Amino acid sequence: MPEFKVVISDPKTGKAEQVEVKGEQALRLIGHKIGDVIDGALVGKPGVKLKITGGSGRAGEPMRPDIPGPRKGYFLLSGPPGYHPPEKGMRKRKFVRGNTISEDIVQINTVIVESS
């Protein structure tokens, strides 16, 4: 069974909280992509809409919104997330993940977009 740590950020207060999601609730998160808006009831926050903004895998590799699917690998990057070039124009091959949540994801970052 998958297990995720969901970080919920509130832009109004500037605070974030971490919620552990296990079992059946975690299975419902698999397949969602960065940018998708999900119901807060999936993570124990009813009445709230959450937008997925990113995440990271078991080895700490970040998710990138421009790489499709749940795959991971070495990609040539010129900017964040995953690589912050020290000089303008620099590129580097770094190990990152795709934009789809799979069982290998450990942390999912979200932000509150609508609350009732």
N, C-alpha and C positions, 0 to 999 in steps of 0.2 A: 504494500500500500504506500502511495506517495505521501510525503509530509512536507509542507511548505511553511516558511516564515513570511507572513505578509506584513509589510511595513506600510501603514496608512498615514499619509501626511495631510494635515489640515492647513490650507493656505491662509485661512482667516486668522488662526492663532499662531501659526508658524511652528506648531508642535507635531511630533510624529509618535505613533505607538506601534508596537509590534504584536502581532497576533499569530499564534500557531494554528495551522489548519491541518487536520488529519482525516483519514478515512474517506467516507462518501463525499464530504465537502471538498476535499482535495481533488478527487477524481473529476468533479465538475469544472475545476479550473484548467485542467489539461486541454490543450487545443486552442485556448485563447491567445491572442497576439497582442503585441505592444500597440497601444492606441485604442483597444477595445474598452468599452464601458460595461462594467458588470454590476450586478446588484450586490449591495453590502450584506445582504442576508447570507450570502455564500461564506462570508468570513465572520459572521456573528455580529454584524452592524446593520440591523434592519432599518429601512427608511433612508438609506444613503446610497448614492451612485458613486462608484469608484472607477477611475480611469487607470489602466495599467501603463506605467511609464518605463518599466525596465525590470531588471532582475539579474541574478548571477547564479552560476552553476556550482557544482561540488568543489571544484578547484579554485573558485573565485573568479572565473572568467565572466566578463559582463555580457549581457544580451545587447544586440544591436538591432535597431528598427529597420535597417536597410538590407539585412540578410534574411531571405525568406526561409521558413521551415524551422524545425527543431534541431537542425544540424549544428556541428561545431567544427572549427578548423582554423587554419592560419590564413588570414586575409590581409591584403595590403591596405593599411589605414593611413589617413592623412589628418584625422581629427577625432575628437571624443565621440562616443564613449569607447574606452579601451586603449586609447593612445592620445597623449597630449604632447605634440611636437614642441621641442625647445626653440626651434626657429621656423619661420614661415616657409612653407613649401616642402618641409621634410615629410617623408613617408616611411613607414616601417611595417614589416609583416608581424602581426600579433595574433595570439590565440583568443578567439571570441566565439560566442554562440549566436544562433539565429533568433528571430523575433517571436517564435512560438513556444509556449510553455509545454514542457514535457516532464517526465518523471525525474530527469536528471537535474532539474532546477531546484535550488534550495531556498532562495529568497526572491520574493516578488515585490516590487515597489509599486505603490499606488498613490493616487492623490484624490481627494474628495472633490467631485465636480458639482454635486447637487445633494443637498440635505433638506429633509422636511421638518 
